[in-house]
Amino acid sequence: MSTPAPGRLLLVPNALDHGNDPAPIESILALGVLEQAARLQHWVVEDARSARAFLKRVAAVAPLAVPLQAVAMTELPRARKGSREGIEPAQWQALLQPALAGHDLGLLSEAGLPAVADPGAAVVEAAHAAGLTVVPLAGPSALVLALAASGLNGQSFAFVGYLPQEAELRSKRLRELEALSRQQRQTQLFIETPYRNPALAAALLASLQPATRLSISCGLTLEGGWSRCLTVAQWRRAPPVVSDRMPAVFALLAA
């Protein structure tokens, strides 16, 4: 009996409205992406409940290949935010069994593109190690959208993830990023858990030099979302009101 040809790992984009009032899914994702998502029967996801809610939205546009309750979903192993610490490579490899058995397998994050600022990167790494074909599907990335809307240097940029929560360490890290940005003319992007957005915005205005350009993008693709870039001196004259419920991306470029 011949071994079935392996399936593929499809990186399926999600909307950027997790935890907020959802927009029509077809206004964010292309029809072709929704159709490919609808036919997948095996998934690796961050959270099964929200993934099923995503597939319900998909089904309103593109009928699912099987009833939702028949779709197989496996959740990613839990790890400390931004780390794979404590998770063995074999655990990531085990998630790929449907693809190794010949089925196409979808990877879905809570928001945006899987594996970009997302723990799903470890699954993609394991897929390459297993010789599987990885297919990224086009969709929104909050980081890329925020960078494009900022007007900052899009030729050289770095995403540095989350900053320290402790005030003194956060300020120290911001000064380090500002110095690096000035030295390399490089845009520095970072994010925060939404309820900490106002505190981070205040820390930025307190820690950065007046001439540094600071971009804040909040709730991109959501109704009422916005993106604005000013110098720190300008922001200080009219401090931003940043939502503690919507996701935000912050970016700086030092003068």
Order of alpha helices (4+ residues) and beta strands (2+ residues): beta-alpha-beta-alpha-beta-alpha-alpha-beta-alpha-beta-alpha-beta-alpha-beta-alpha-beta-beta-alpha-beta
